[in-house]
């Protein structure tokens, strides 16, 4: 196959400025989960959705011991946040 026979790469058009803006995640549908109890443990993704945080901001908060809510160690590698700890964290963040 010669160079002339190779398919030419298609140029990818970047979306306009309005489409490039990062969107906040959809809020967590609490009704689908039923009532949230204070002892119920949320994963980071559920916690992120409940607080309507971007993925990047949630990672920053989750990994910063001074900014994050009280966490529960689920396994050697997994952590979670109880609904009660999230509520206390939200109240501490309000001005």
N, C-alpha and C positions, 0 to 999 in steps of 0.2 A: 504494500500500500504506500503510495507516494504522499508527500505532504499536501498536495492539492486535493487528494481524495479524503483526507481526514475531515471530520465534521468541525465546523468552525464553532468556537465557544459563543454562546449567547450571552450578551451583556445583561447583567441583572440591574434593573432600574431600582434605585433606592426609593422608598416611599417618601412622600412629601413630609414636611415638618410636623404637620398635625398628626399623621399616622405614626410617627416615630416616638411620640410621647408614650411613656410607660403608663399603663393602666393599672389602677388598684385592683386587687383581686375581688371577686364577687364575695359579698358577705356570706358567712356560714349560715346555712339554713337551719336555724335552731329548731324549727318545728319538725324537720325531718329527723333530728336526733331525739326528739322528745324533750322533756324538761331537763335542763342541765343541773345536776346536783353538785354541791360544793366539793365533794370528794371525787368527782369524775375527772379522769386524767385525759388531757388533750395532747395530741402529738404536736410537733412544731407547725406542721401545715394547718392543722385545725386551729391552733392558737393564732397563727398568722391570719387566717381567714376571719376568725372571730373579731380580731382587732383591726382588720382591713389594712394590713401592712404589706408593703411590697416584699418580694422574696429577699432582696438585698438588705433592706432595713431590718427585716425580721432576723436575718442571720447575724447582723451587727449586734442587735439587742440580745439575742439568744446566747451569744458567746461572750458578752461583756458582763462579768460578775457584778459590777456596780449598777448596771441598768436593767438587768433581766429580772423577771419575776422568780419567786422561789420555785425551784425545779425538783422533780421526783426522779430518782434514778430507777429506770424500769429494768434494764439489763446492764451488762458491762458497757455497752455502747449506745444505749437508747435512753433519752431523757424526755420527760413530759412535764406539763404544768397542770395543776388541778384548777378547776373552775374557781374555787375559793381564792387560791393564790393569785389567779389572774384578776379577780375582782379587787383584791387588795392592791395589786400592782397598778391597776387603772386608777384607783383612788389616789395613790401616791403620785401618779403622773399628772393629775389634774391641777390646775393653777387657780 
